[in-house]
C-alpha cells in the first residue's frame, strides 16, 4: 500500500455512496418492508429511534469501510475494473460475516441476503468510485 495514493475526496464520495445505497436498499420500495418483518421491528419502533445517532454512526462506519478499501486499492495499477472487483470481493467477505452472525441470531436466509446483498452492492460501488477516481 502506498498511502500517498489514497484519494481522500474519493473516499468521502465512496462513503456517501454507501450511505445513499443503504437509503435506497432499505426503503419500502425495495427491501425495507421485508427487512422490518425479518428484524421483528415495526415502522413505529424505527421512527422512535435517535436518528442523529444512527445516521451519524452509519456515516462514520461507511467512511471507515471506504477508507479501508482505499488502503487496499492504494497501488499504481488500480483502475475502475480492479476497484469494482476488489469492492465486490470485500462484499463477499462481509456477506460471510453477516451470514455467520445472522445464523447464530436465528435469522432467516431472506434477512441474510438483504443485509449481505447490501454489503456486496455498496462495497462494489465504493470500489468502482475509488478505482475510477485516481
Kinemage of the C-alpha trace (Angstrom):
@kinemage 1
@onewidth
@group {chain A} dominant
@subgroup {mainchain}
@vectorlist {calphas} color= white
{ca unk a 1} P 0.000 0.000 0.000
{ca unk a 2} L 1.166 3.472 -0.888
{ca unk a 3} L -0.752 5.860 1.403
{ca unk a 4} L 0.052 8.794 -0.870
{ca unk a 5} L -2.172 7.155 -3.500
{ca unk a 6} L -5.283 7.344 -1.299
{ca unk a 7} L -7.590 9.927 -2.803
{ca unk a 8} L -9.412 11.306 0.257
{ca unk a 9} L -12.128 13.165 -1.678
{ca unk a 10} L -12.867 9.851 -3.437
{ca unk a 11} L -13.010 8.120 -0.040
{ca unk a 12} L -15.565 10.701 1.117
{ca unk a 13} L -17.686 10.284 -2.046
{ca unk a 14} L -17.445 6.476 -1.761
{ca unk a 15} L -18.644 6.740 1.844
{ca unk a 16} L -21.569 8.882 0.738
{ca unk a 17} L -22.411 6.282 -1.910
{ca unk a 18} L -22.615 3.550 0.720
{ca unk a 19} L -24.880 5.776 2.762
{ca unk a 20} L -27.065 6.517 -0.295
{ca unk a 21} L -27.257 2.879 -1.370
{ca unk a 22} L -28.421 1.977 2.146
{ca unk a 23} L -31.169 4.570 1.952
{ca unk a 24} L -32.419 3.092 -1.303
{ca unk a 25} L -31.800 -0.565 -0.368
{ca unk a 26} L -33.717 -0.398 2.900
{ca unk a 27} L -36.514 1.805 1.556
{ca unk a 28} L -40.066 0.431 1.463
{ca unk a 29} L -39.810 0.360 -2.335
{ca unk a 30} L -37.015 -2.242 -2.225
{ca unk a 31} L -36.264 -4.367 0.839
{ca unk a 32} L -37.405 -2.169 3.735
{ca unk a 33} L -40.670 -3.970 4.436
{ca unk a 34} L -39.085 -7.428 4.296
{ca unk a 35} L -36.155 -6.276 6.438
{ca unk a 36} L -38.534 -4.819 9.042
{ca unk a 37} L -40.516 -8.055 9.168
{ca unk a 38} L -37.421 -10.250 9.421
{ca unk a 39} L -35.916 -7.930 12.038
{ca unk a 40} L -39.152 -8.174 14.017
{ca unk a 41} L -39.377 -4.373 14.096
{ca unk a 42} L -42.293 -2.080 13.381
{ca unk a 43} L -42.257 1.187 11.484
{ca unk a 44} L -43.219 2.929 14.722
{ca unk a 45} L -40.227 1.462 16.570
{ca unk a 46} L -37.861 2.554 13.825
{ca unk a 47} L -39.333 6.064 13.773
{ca unk a 48} L -38.783 6.472 17.534
{ca unk a 49} L -35.009 5.930 17.470
{ca unk a 50} L -32.384 8.658 17.721
{ca unk a 51} L -31.879 9.289 14.006
{ca unk a 52} L -28.884 11.595 14.513
{ca unk a 53} L -27.086 8.829 16.400
{ca unk a 54} L -27.948 6.106 13.882
{ca unk a 55} L -27.207 8.137 10.751
{ca unk a 56} L -24.106 9.685 12.313
{ca unk a 57} L -22.600 6.325 13.214
{ca unk a 58} L -23.732 4.851 9.898
{ca unk a 59} L -21.817 7.529 8.026
{ca unk a 60} L -18.743 7.030 10.218
{ca unk a 61} L -18.798 3.285 9.525
{ca unk a 62} L -19.310 3.917 5.810
{ca unk a 63} L -16.308 6.240 5.900
{ca unk a 64} L -14.231 3.574 7.672
{ca unk a 65} L -15.234 0.971 5.062
{ca unk a 66} L -14.359 3.318 2.186
{ca unk a 67} L -11.003 4.272 3.740
{ca unk a 68} L -10.160 0.630 4.391
{ca unk a 69} L -10.998 -0.317 0.819
{ca unk a 70} L -8.987 2.671 -0.443
{ca unk a 71} L -5.973 1.436 1.521
{ca unk a 72} L -6.172 -1.929 -0.243
{ca unk a 73} L -6.501 -0.166 -3.594
{ca unk a 74} L -3.633 2.300 -2.993
{ca unk a 75} L -1.452 0.905 -5.761
{ca unk a 76} L -0.498 2.490 -9.100
{ca unk a 77} L -2.120 -0.354 -11.082
{ca unk a 78} L -5.574 0.266 -9.602
{ca unk a 79} L -8.217 1.148 -12.180
{ca unk a 80} L -12.013 1.048 -12.331
{ca unk a 81} L -12.098 -2.692 -13.085
{ca unk a 82} L -9.837 -3.625 -10.199
{ca unk a 83} L -11.660 -1.202 -7.896
{ca unk a 84} L -15.037 -2.768 -8.691
{ca unk a 85} L -13.609 -6.285 -8.396
{ca unk a 86} L -11.941 -5.557 -5.056
{ca unk a 87} L -15.145 -3.960 -3.775
{ca unk a 88} L -17.161 -6.988 -4.874
{ca unk a 89} L -14.701 -9.365 -3.188
{ca unk a 90} L -14.811 -7.289 0.007
{ca unk a 91} L -18.597 -7.515 -0.203
{ca unk a 92} L -18.427 -11.307 -0.446
{ca unk a 93} L -16.149 -11.331 2.600
{ca unk a 94} L -18.546 -9.190 4.629
{ca unk a 95} L -21.503 -11.226 3.362
{ca unk a 96} L -19.885 -14.235 5.039
{ca unk a 97} L -19.539 -12.367 8.320
{ca unk a 98} L -23.127 -11.128 8.134
{ca unk a 99} L -24.369 -14.645 7.382
{ca unk a 100} L -22.409 -16.142 10.277
{ca unk a 101} L -23.722 -13.592 12.797
{ca unk a 102} L -27.253 -13.850 11.457
{ca unk a 103} L -27.322 -17.648 11.646
{ca unk a 104} L -26.351 -17.512 15.318
{ca unk a 105} L -29.040 -14.869 15.841
{ca unk a 106} L -31.509 -17.352 14.310
{ca unk a 107} L -32.305 -15.064 11.380
{ca unk a 108} L -33.627 -16.445 8.108
{ca unk a 109} L -31.974 -16.535 4.715
{ca unk a 110} L -34.049 -13.644 3.378
{ca unk a 111} L -32.661 -11.426 6.144
{ca unk a 112} L -29.139 -12.653 5.389
{ca unk a 113} L -29.490 -11.947 1.665
{ca unk a 114} L -30.977 -8.498 2.275
{ca unk a 115} L -28.140 -7.401 4.564
{ca unk a 116} L -25.418 -9.318 2.734
{ca unk a 117} L -26.678 -8.101 -0.631
{ca unk a 118} L -26.456 -4.516 0.578
{ca unk a 119} L -22.863 -5.142 1.604
{ca unk a 120} L -21.929 -6.579 -1.790
{ca unk a 121} L -23.626 -3.810 -3.771
{ca unk a 122} L -22.396 -0.924 -1.621
{ca unk a 123} L -18.785 -2.131 -1.499
{ca unk a 124} L -18.757 -2.806 -5.247
{ca unk a 125} L -19.923 0.759 -5.873
{ca unk a 126} L -17.376 2.105 -3.389
{ca unk a 127} L -14.609 0.179 -5.143
{ca unk a 128} L -15.768 1.441 -8.509
{ca unk a 129} L -15.622 5.038 -7.294
{ca unk a 130} L -12.210 4.566 -5.696
{ca unk a 131} L -10.814 2.761 -8.737
{ca unk a 132} L -12.101 5.279 -11.254
{ca unk a 133} L -11.167 8.417 -9.335
{ca unk a 134} L -7.392 8.105 -9.496
